[in-house]
């Protein structure tokens, strides 16, 4: 056995984040049975509706803000482009739901990592994975040098952030943030996978099939990293992929096969 199943796993056991898990680890990551996957995806999509419930909306003393919010809603129908905090909550909610499929995961730790995983964007912003041409070839999505630069920026942000904390919590916060970044534990790799699953779910919900084929191609290629990070989520990725392809085919008034051919996609994971 090459790994420990305790909550704190040796950080040096795992390969780099984008590398597949060692073969002897994959057997531990068998996911949900197919009959559960559709229910899981339905629950994920339903939970995303919480972003539409606005606090203070329509309440006394919040009339002016309610009018402004109503105008924003009219300008951008639901779902609106999500904030980083909304995304992080959805990742945590999804992680809590899906972690129950894997007996060897520490679900509580997954939720903690999910909450923190994008917090450094307070300092570095939300990096654009698409790039000017929409392919991701010049960004951290598929460019190794740009990925290294992004990781370096996040490491520097972590160092800056923990200096602002009281001494008693600095060590634990640093440890958790680096675990999120490095992806060398089962829990952190799981959260990285769920991050991609949630993003795919958002594209499905927001675009409603009205997605340009180059965007579709990028989205499926980038989100398929979920299967590399955590193979047990393959069926969940494939279910979301199937729904997105169907919606795109309906919108473009053609078959799923035609969409795959026009977008240069195969029928496999990507």
N, C-alpha and C positions, 0 to 999 in steps of 0.2 A: 504494500500500500504506500502510495507516494504522498498522501496528504493526511493532515489531522482533521478531524471533524469537530473540533472544539470551536468556540466562537472566535477566538483569536488564532488565526492560522498563520504559519510562518510566511512572512511577506516575500521571502526569497524563493519559494517553491515554484511560483507561477512564471510563465513566460510573459513578455511584454504585452500590454493591453491588446494590441491588434493581432497578436499571434493566437492560433488555435490552442485550446487547452491540450495538455498531454493526454494521450489515448487512455491512460489508466485513470484519468479523472472523468472522462466523458461518461463512463458507465454510471457515475453517481448523479448525472444530470438529466436523466430521462424525465420528460415533462408530463403534462396532463394527458389523460386519454382523450381521444378526439372528440368524444361526446361532451366533454367539459369545456373545450376550447371556445366554442361558439358562445356559451353562456358567459365565459370570462370576458370575451370581447364585447358582448352586449353590456356587461356591467361596467367595463372601462368607458365605453362611449356614453352610457347613461350618467356616470359620475362626472364627466366633463361638463355636463349641463350646469353644475354648481357655479361655474364662472358667470352664468347669466343672472344669478341671484345677487342683487346689489344691496349692500348695507346702506341704511339711512334713506333709501329711495322712497319718496312720497311722504316722508315723516314731517311732522311739525318742526319748524325752524330750519328745515333743509329744502325749502321750496325753490330757491334759486339754483342750488346744486342739482335738484331733481330736473329742473327745466334744461339745464346744460347737459345733464346725462341723457335726457330724452332726445335731444338734438344729436348727440353722439351716436345713440342707438339707431336713430333714423338714418344717419350717414353711413354707418357700418353695421348692417344686420348681424344678428348672432350666427355663429360665434365670432366675436371680435378677435383681432390679433392678440394672442395671449401675452401676458407679461411673464418675465422670468419667474416671479414668485408663483404665478398661477401654474406655470409649467412644472415647477418643483413640487407643488402640492399634488398635481396630477401624477407625477412620477412616484411620489411617496404612496399615494392611494393605490396606484397600480401595483407597486412593489408589495404592499401589504396583501393585496388580493392574490397575486400570482405566486408569492413565496410559499403559500400553503401547498403548492404542487410539488415541493422539493423538501423532503424530510431533513436533509442535511444542511439546510440554510437556517441561519439565525434571522428570523423575520424582523425582530425588533431592530437589529443592527442595520438591516437593509433599509428600513424606514428612516433611521437616523442619517445614513449616508445619502439617501434620496433627498432629504430636506436640505442637506448641505451642498450637494454636488455642484450646483451652479452659483453658489454664493459669491465666489470671487469675481463674478461678472459685475458686481458693484464697483470694482476697481478697473477691470479690463474691458468691460462691455461685452455684448453678445456678438461673438465672431461670426461673420457671414460665411457659411460653408459652401455657398453656390459660386461665388466669385462673379466677375463681370460677364462672363460668357455662359454662366448657369450650369457649367459642367462639374465644378469642384476640382478641376485638375490643377488649378493654381492656388488652392486653399488647403487648409488643414484636413479637409475631407479626404483627398486622395493624393496630396503632395507631402512626402515625408519630411522635407526640409521645413515647410510651413507648419507642419504638425509639431516639430521640435521647437519652433519659435513660440507657438501657442503654449506648449507645456512649460517652457521657460518663463513666459509671462505669468502663467498661473502660479508657478513656484514662487516667483517674486511677489506676487499679490498675497499669497499665503503668509510669507515672511512679514510683509507690511501689515497685514490684518492682525496677526496674533500679537504684534507689539501694542496694539490698541486695547487688548484685553487685560483683565486683571491677572496677575501671575498665577493664581491657583487654577485657572482653566486653560492657560495657554498650551500646555503640553498635550492635553487631550484633544483640544480643537485642532492643533497642528497634525496630530496623528490621524484624526478622522479625515481631514481635508486631503492629506497626502495619500491616504488609502483610497479616497475617491479618485484622485488624479492618476495614481499608479496602476490601479486595477489588478492587484496581485493576490487578492483574496476572492473566494467564491462570492461573498456578499457584494464586493465592489464590482466584480465583473457582471453579476446579476443586475445591479443597478445601472451599469453602463448599457446593458442590453435593454432594460426597461425604458431607459431614456430614449432609445431609438424606437422602441415599440410605441411609446406615447407620442413621439413626433409624427410617426406614421398615422396614428389614430387622429391626430389633429388635422393633418393634411386631408384625410378622408372626410372628416367632419366639415372642415372649412370650404374645401373646393367643391364638394358635392358633384364630382365628375368633371367639372369645368377646369381641367388641368391640361396645360400644354404638354405635348408628348416629350419634349426635352426635359421638362420639369418632372414628369412621371418617371422617366428613365433615371434621372439623378436621385429622386426620392427613394425609389426601390433599391438602387445600388447602395446608397448611403445607409438606409435603414436596415439593409440586410446584414450589416455589421453586428446586429443583435444576435444573429445565429453564430457568428464567430466568437463573440464575447461569452455567450451562454447557450450552448446547443439545445438545451432542454426547452427553450422558447421557440423552437423552429415552427411548431404547429400554430402558435399564436401569431407569429410573423406571417406565415402563409395564409392564415385566415384573413388578416387585415389586407394583405396583398390581393387576395381574391376579391374582396369587397371593393377595393379601390379600382381594380381592373374592370370589374363589372360596371361600376359607376361611370368610369371613363368611356367604356364602350357604349353605354346608353347615351351619354352626352354627345359623343362623336357619331352616333348612329351607325355603328358597325359592330362586328363580333369581337369578343375578347382576343381571339386568334389574330384578327386583323390589327388590333391595337398593339399586340406583342410584336408583330412583324413590322409595323410602321415605326414603332419606338425602338426597334432593334433589341427586343427582349426575348429571352428564351422562356420556356415553361418551367424552369427550375426555380431555385431560391430567389435569384435576382429577377 
